Amino acid sequence: MIEFILQYWIQFAFGIVVVILGYIGKEVHKYFHVINTTKNSVRALLRLHLLEDYDYYLKKGTMTVDEKERVNLLYLEYHNLGEDNVMEEIMEKFSSFPIEPCDTKDAGGE
């Protein structure tokens, strides 16, 4: 028995290494699948929010500077997750929305 183990220890060790590498590969594949699914989910939520904002501000007719900045930040993160020509067109329309004048009372004026 000991002679058999000594004779075939390299093959046995190689078999163990292959099993371990197979397990690690499977776990890495699952990890990347979860990451990709999460990325797509976040992208879909950002897109939905941007489209809802577009409808809201289109009906309202104007945006404040803070609202425009928030929309731009949402789009920047959306764009970082992948490009979309439709959303680029929506953002061009956002840029054409008039900006509400600042209320001097809210801005710290008298």
Secondary structure, DSSP 8 states (H G I E B T S, - for coil): -HHHHHHHHHHHHHHHHHHHHHHHHHHHHHHHHHHHHHHHHHHHHHHHHHHHHHHHHHHH--B-HHHHHHHHHHHHHHHHT---HHHHHHHHHHHHS-B----TTTTT--
